[in-house]
Structures are given as structure tokens and as C-alpha cells.
Amino acid sequence: MSKVLIISGSPTEETRLNGVLHDVLNQFREIGIPPEVINVRQLPSEALIQAKFNHEEIIAANKKVEDSNIIVILTPVYKASYSGVLKTYLDLLPQNGLEGKIILPIAVGGTFGHLLMIDYSLKPVFTALGATHILKGAFILDNQIKKLGNNRYELDQEAKNRLVASLNSLKPSLLTV
């Protein structure tokens, strides 16, 4: 059975990205695959900023990456790129840490002007980390995620459809890996 890992690159606890994360978790649970989650913001900031490759929590996070077949990477868009906290973690992965993994990028941003961030910012980093199977991914606008309160969010139908289509692109891999 496939082992799925979700890496959330949001630097804040209350974020629309949690609405996307919640929907992604639900999609996997509905098909009987309980993914693991790394919330990068919960890793020790000192270890991230000072590139402490040998910190026990970084080693444990990297082990989750190593043990996974499929990795879904979620990030908000800041300044036309992925979040800095995600970058600090990706820098701590081994040189070929994504080799042999199926990668699905998902980004949340303010305008469709940031849509190409996935192709021009994220995918080159994934490739540098050894990834060769990077799926198209999904881009969701901030305004397509409604705040419900208490750190709960709801995606509008168009965004949900794009997200489900992206996740469905994983189905052949979920069955064969």
C-alpha cells in the first residue's frame, strides 16, 4: 500500500491553507489511506533557520519523507513564490530526498497571476531534490476559501473540483505503488 505524506508550508496556524489541508486529508481517508502530515511551522525554528541537519525532529521529518511514496506539498504564495518556512525545510532534505517519489504540489494565492509559481518556483526545487514524477498540481485562490471561524474553512465548488481532479491524478499511483 502507498504511504502518503502531506507537507504543509504555512507559517501560521490560522490559514486558508488549512481548508485545503482538511479537504486533502478527507480525500485520502475516504479511500482508506491515512496520510502523515508535517506542518513545517511546528518544526523547531532554530533547527530550520540554522540548518541543523542533525536535529532529531529534522531527522524524524526527513525519515517520513524517505518512507513515503507520495508526497503532497501545500504552500501559500508569498511574493510570487512558495513560503520561506517551506524553503527552509526543503533545504534540509538530503540532496536526492525526493528521488522516486510522486509529488503533488498545491498552492493557495491571491490572484491567478501567481498560478505559474508552481511551475517556475516549486518544480525546479523538487527537481533539484531528485524528483522526476511531479504532477500538475492545483492552484486555489484565497477568495475561493471561505472562513467559517475557529480555524475552519470551506472551499467553493470550483476550487474543490480542481483539488479533487489533482488528487484523482494520484489514483493510479495509489493502486500500484
LUMLOLUM-680488 format. One line per field, with one value per residue (C-alpha): x, y, z; residue number from 1. Coordinates in pm, 1 decimal, padded with zeros to 6 digits, m for minus. Example, Ala and Ser with C-alpha at 12.3 -4.5 7.8 and 13.67 -1.06 7.14 Angstrom:
<rs>
px	01230.0  01367.0
py	m00450.0  m00106.0
pz	00780.0  00714.0
i	1  2
</rs>
This chain:
<rs>
px	00000.0  00114.1  00241.1  00128.5  00285.8  00146.5  00386.8  00216.6  00435.2  00216.8  00397.6  00077.1  m00168.3  m00483.9  m00463.0  m00686.6  m00434.0  m00585.0  m00909.4  m00720.3  m00528.2  m00854.6  m01005.1  m00689.2  m00689.2  m01056.0  m00999.8  m00726.8  m00919.7  m01224.3  m01016.2  m00865.3  m00522.0  m00437.5  m00160.1  00103.0  00139.2  00437.9  00340.7  00673.5  00585.3  00582.9  00942.0  01197.1  01262.7  01624.0  01687.2  01526.6  01698.3  02039.8  02021.7  02067.6  02053.7  02127.7  01842.8  01627.4  01300.0  01450.7  01583.1  01237.2  01065.5  01315.6  01251.1  00881.2  00977.1  01208.9  00939.3  00667.6  00584.4  00356.7  00413.8  00157.3  00318.2  00092.7  00207.8  00068.3  00206.5  00416.5  00591.0  00519.9  00685.5  00632.3  00665.0  01001.9  00929.4  00877.0  01205.9  01395.2  01266.3  01328.0  01687.5  01726.3  01619.4  01901.6  02027.4  01810.3  01545.0  01256.4  01401.6  01148.2  00860.3  00540.6  00499.7  00172.3  00211.7  m00085.9  m00068.9  m00303.9  m00259.2  m00428.5  m00455.9  m00429.4  m00121.8  00060.8  m00056.4  00279.2  00456.1  00411.2  00597.9  00862.6  00934.4  00834.4  00906.1  01272.3  01337.9  01166.1  01377.6  01695.1  01593.1  01575.9  01203.3  01123.6  00749.9  00593.4  00221.2  00044.4  m00091.4  m00358.6  m00373.4  m00654.8  m00741.4  m00768.9  m01118.3  m01230.0  m01179.4  m01443.2  m01352.5  m01603.6  m01435.7  m01239.5  m00970.3  m01227.4  m01263.9  m01471.3  m01362.6  m01605.0  m01716.0  m01481.3  m01176.1  m01292.5  m01333.7  m00976.5  m00841.6  m01026.7  m00908.8  m00549.0  m00587.4  m00753.1  m00435.6  m00274.9  m00520.5  m00322.4  m00014.2  m00205.8  m00302.7  00035.0  00296.1
py	00000.0  00351.8  00567.3  00927.4  01229.6  01582.0  01869.1  02196.0  02500.9  02759.2  02974.6  03048.8  02836.2  03003.9  02998.3  02925.7  02659.1  02457.8  02440.1  02278.9  02053.3  01938.6  01851.1  01665.8  01464.3  01378.3  01262.2  01020.5  00896.1  00825.8  00579.0  00420.7  00583.0  00775.9  01019.2  01152.1  01529.9  01752.9  02107.8  02276.2  02562.4  02310.3  02204.6  02381.0  02724.3  02725.1  02396.0  02529.6  02869.2  02741.1  02439.2  02184.2  01870.4  01656.3  01787.6  01493.6  01650.0  01728.1  01372.2  01238.9  01459.6  01353.8  00989.4  01044.6  01179.9  00884.7  00632.7  00787.0  00701.4  01000.3  01349.8  01629.0  01967.5  02257.4  02617.2  02967.2  03206.8  03494.2  03738.6  03512.6  03211.2  02943.1  03021.0  03081.7  02829.3  02562.3  02663.6  02628.3  02273.7  02174.0  02293.6  02034.2  01738.3  01517.2  01600.9  01332.1  01328.3  01330.2  01068.9  00800.3  00996.0  01109.7  01479.2  01672.7  02049.1  02254.4  02630.7  02897.5  03252.6  03587.5  03604.8  03377.9  03586.4  03356.4  03038.6  02976.4  02981.5  02604.9  02557.5  02826.3  02818.8  02483.5  02233.6  02336.4  02282.8  01944.3  01850.2  01961.5  01724.7  01432.4  01427.3  01301.1  01240.4  01579.4  01601.8  01911.0  02012.8  02264.2  02637.9  02777.2  03142.0  03281.6  03408.8  03055.1  02954.0  03082.5  03138.1  02967.8  03056.7  02851.0  02775.5  02606.1  02680.1  02573.3  02558.6  02678.0  02417.7  02527.8  02507.3  02176.3  02035.8  02140.2  01991.5  01662.7  01642.4  01687.1  01425.9  01190.0  01207.0  01011.9  00721.2  00504.0  00550.3  00471.6  00135.1  00035.9  00171.9
pz	00000.0  m00074.6  00204.9  00167.9  00333.1  00330.2  00392.0  00485.0  00431.7  00601.6  00858.1  01050.2  01245.1  01117.3  00741.5  00446.2  00355.0  00643.6  00447.3  00162.4  00400.6  00559.9  00220.4  00112.9  00436.2  00388.0  00029.4  00138.0  00439.0  00219.0  00017.0  00326.8  00319.7  00636.6  00537.4  00772.5  00798.2  00853.3  00948.2  00885.1  01121.1  01406.2  01345.0  01566.8  01416.2  01532.9  01353.3  01034.9  01033.4  01137.2  00901.4  01177.5  00965.1  01270.6  01487.9  01599.7  01476.9  01135.2  01113.0  01206.6  00945.5  00679.7  00769.8  00697.5  00355.6  00294.5  00390.8  00169.9  m00189.6  m00249.5  m00116.0  m00136.0  m00074.3  00024.9  00030.2  00037.4  m00223.3  m00094.2  m00328.9  m00630.0  m00465.8  m00204.1  00165.6  00327.5  00601.9  00335.6  00171.3  00499.2  00536.1  00173.5  00220.2  00497.3  00284.0  00156.0  m00195.0  m00358.1  m00087.8  m00337.4  m00572.2  m00659.5  m00503.3  m00668.8  m00588.5  m00599.6  m00541.6  m00421.9  m00377.8  m00242.5  m00366.3  m00406.1  m00786.3  m01087.4  m01170.6  m00928.8  m01099.8  m01267.3  m00931.2  m00920.0  m01248.1  m01205.6  m00831.0  m00683.4  m00958.9  m01008.8  m00637.1  m00646.8  m00948.4  m00768.4  m00486.8  m00728.9  m00809.7  m01156.8  m01119.1  m01040.8  m01112.4  m01244.2  m00905.0  m00816.3  m00760.1  m00546.7  m00495.9  m00143.4  m00219.0  m00307.0  00055.0  00295.2  00660.8  00890.0  01220.8  01473.6  01212.3  00986.1  00617.3  00320.5  m00043.0  m00307.7  m00562.0  m00841.9  m00614.3  m00469.3  m00820.7  m00915.8  m00593.1  m00641.2  m01004.4  m00887.9  m00616.7  m00864.9  m01073.9  m00788.0  m00801.7  m01047.8  m00827.6  m00509.9  m00653.0  m00797.4  m00555.6
i	1  2  3  4  5  6  7  8  9  10  11  12  13  14  15  16  17  18  19  20  21  22  23  24  25  26  27  28  29  30  31  32  33  34  35  36  37  38  39  40  41  42  43  44  45  46  47  48  49  50  51  52  53  54  55  56  57  58  59  60  61  62  63  64  65  66  67  68  69  70  71  72  73  74  75  76  77  78  79  80  81  82  83  84  85  86  87  88  89  90  91  92  93  94  95  96  97  98  99  100  101  102  103  104  105  106  107  108  109  110  111  112  113  114  115  116  117  118  119  120  121  122  123  124  125  126  127  128  129  130  131  132  133  134  135  136  137  138  139  140  141  142  143  144  145  146  147  148  149  150  151  152  153  154  155  156  157  158  159  160  161  162  163  164  165  166  167  168  169  170  171  172  173  174  175  176  177
</rs>
